[in-house]
């Protein structure tokens, strides 16, 4: 849950930034949000969650 909240926050900030520099239009934002909402209700949702968990585990294991 914590990783998905972090991913949502990060993606939300990225979308806000793209809207600020006028690179992303409101219609694109609504389309992406609708796609994500519908994707979360499909069979692909566990695969996407597993991929996010794997990436976050990898990033968490990096030491600088």
C-alpha positions in Angstrom: 0.0 0.0 0.0 2.8 2.4 0.9 4.5 1.8 -2.5 1.4 2.4 -4.5 0.7 5.6 -2.5 4.2 6.8 -3.3 3.8 5.9 -7.0 0.5 7.8 -7.1 2.1 10.8 -5.5 5.1 10.7 -7.8 2.9 10.3 -10.9 0.6 13.0 -9.7 3.5 15.4 -9.3 4.7 14.5 -12.8 1.3 15.1 -14.3 1.0 18.5 -12.4 4.4 19.5 -13.8 3.5 18.5 -17.3 0.3 20.5 -17.0 2.3 23.6 -15.7 4.6 23.6 -18.7 1.7 23.1 -21.0 3.0 19.8 -22.3 0.0 17.8 -21.2 -3.5 18.9 -22.0 -6.5 18.3 -19.8 -8.0 15.8 -22.2 -4.8 13.8 -22.1 -5.0 13.8 -18.3 -8.6 12.6 -18.3 -7.7 9.9 -20.8 -4.8 8.6 -18.7 -6.8 8.7 -15.5 -9.7 6.8 -17.1 -7.3 4.2 -18.6 -5.6 3.7 -15.2 -8.9 3.3 -13.4 -10.2 0.8 -15.9 -6.8 -1.1 -15.9 -7.0 -1.5 -12.2 -10.2 -3.5 -12.6 -8.8 -6.0 -15.2 -6.8 -9.2 -15.0 -3.7 -7.2 -15.7 -3.9 -5.4 -12.3 -1.9 -8.0 -10.3 0.8 -8.1 -13.0 1.1 -4.3 -12.9 1.2 -4.4 -9.1 3.9 -7.2 -9.1 6.0 -5.1 -11.6 5.7 -2.1 -9.3 6.7 -4.1 -6.3 9.7 -5.5 -8.2 10.9 -2.1 -9.3 10.4 -0.6 -5.9 12.3 -3.5 -4.3 15.1 -3.0 -6.7 15.2 0.7 -6.1 15.0 0.2 -2.4 18.0 -2.1 -2.5 20.3 0.4 -4.2 22.9 2.0 -2.1 24.6 5.2 -3.1 
